[in-house]
């Protein structure tokens, strides 16, 4: 504690907003899952459309979302995420076990507030200095043999700080250090349940799901013993557990946890409380992931009614609820209804000034709507939305900002779908020029407009230049992702088509196809549709080359896959 007091001027904390306020504010946005509408288009069934880049978590603030660390809108809600402030509210004033720790609590609060302010203002280096100073102080205490709840609480906030900065490697080492101590602490330690929740959330972000679930379950057990199984204070841990279970494919258990939270809120707050939006959103998103679109539609309809009753039909939160309902309609295949709901949502959000026009959530809504419009053949309306996205980005960030490239690529894809390859080429050259000015020549991001441009030039019968761009995209992606990565497989698939028309050696083309096939088998499975299409090409070239011994096994495999997908279509 002495070391902590020496650092009192630098502070520590976990949340300035109180728990009651935080738990009643929820928003959500559409993540394109079951609705198979994509603007990102590569011909020949290229595999890019299913590539998911694994990025290290980037946390915009230090708040811990028990359901989805660092992504406020990603899964439909923002869970209660406080620490000391929340814990103070859990006890009545007459029997608060933290009365003797008020100085420590205040120092935690100050430290966290200062860290959060630094990170939000972009003062990363100052935040690192602050974190390192406190880490050295607490490490010194622990090396001297003091390993109690205070040291773990400080390490907890330090870990949250490094999570906010994005240094996940150091977060891992901090969590491992904390786990060794936490495992030996008794369940009646003050603050322990909140620390366990934070650790569970951070382990989830690091994709250590088993460890995450163990920590959440211990927190649940502590709170159940203290407050009972229907206590409102169980919500954070239950939602965290539901999120982890959903992420590892244990959907039935995840849904059970969401229903438990719904029951708790109904018992404590009533069947029409806005607090129900929290678990209902998580439940609805999980149901969509499981292909239960009708059930999800019912859930999001309930959210819409709750918000409309509480805030009126012109409130921005109602607009967000309309978006989620539209997503469920899309998943059901009711695209016209989904389009109408999206349009209504955009109007409500705009008219209510619920969020800025350049907000990333608003941008995603426009893109979702544009995708749907393209899907139903209303490409011109879709392009108008994409152009609106581009104009907003250019207005707020400048005409040659890299963020505009996403919208330029989508516009180019839209024109390509309409067979206007000349306009697509113009836009893609513009995109490539912007990226060239803003990133290094080997940066993986430059390969996207480069590959698009190569494909577009192929459609314009400019095969030599198309080959040059695609070969360069292959080189960049091999260096960035590895020779056997999915982005490389995508580029190779396009290269084969271009080089086929250029009359390149059949044996060389076959070797490229074998590389693509190997990548697809690993990423999508040996019975995937992507594999079937590549097998068809490989069999064609083996036949041309007269390599019958190699051809027949692949031909037999191709036959079985064709029968499988034919039966699936009939069903």
NORBEL-V58766 format. One record per run of one state. SS is the DSSP state (H for helix, E for strand, - for the rest). FROM is the first residue (numbers start at 1). LEN is the number of residues. If there is no record, write none. Layout:
BEGIN
ss=SS from=FROM len=LEN
ss=SS from=FROM len=LEN
END
This chain:
BEGIN
ss=- from=1 len=1
ss=H from=2 len=5
ss=- from=7 len=12
ss=H from=19 len=5
ss=- from=24 len=23
ss=H from=47 len=4
ss=- from=51 len=33
ss=H from=84 len=7
ss=- from=91 len=2
ss=H from=93 len=3
ss=- from=96 len=3
ss=H from=99 len=22
ss=- from=121 len=3
ss=H from=124 len=20
ss=- from=144 len=5
ss=H from=149 len=17
ss=- from=166 len=2
ss=H from=168 len=15
ss=- from=183 len=9
ss=H from=192 len=14
ss=- from=206 len=3
ss=H from=209 len=19
ss=- from=228 len=4
ss=H from=232 len=16
ss=- from=248 len=3
ss=H from=251 len=19
ss=- from=270 len=6
ss=H from=276 len=14
ss=- from=290 len=3
ss=H from=293 len=19
ss=- from=312 len=4
ss=H from=316 len=17
ss=- from=333 len=2
ss=H from=335 len=17
ss=- from=352 len=8
ss=H from=360 len=16
ss=- from=376 len=3
ss=H from=379 len=19
ss=- from=398 len=6
ss=H from=404 len=14
ss=- from=418 len=3
ss=H from=421 len=18
ss=- from=439 len=7
ss=H from=446 len=14
ss=- from=460 len=3
ss=H from=463 len=19
ss=- from=482 len=4
ss=H from=486 len=16
ss=- from=502 len=4
ss=H from=506 len=19
ss=- from=525 len=4
ss=H from=529 len=17
ss=- from=546 len=2
ss=H from=548 len=23
ss=- from=571 len=1
END
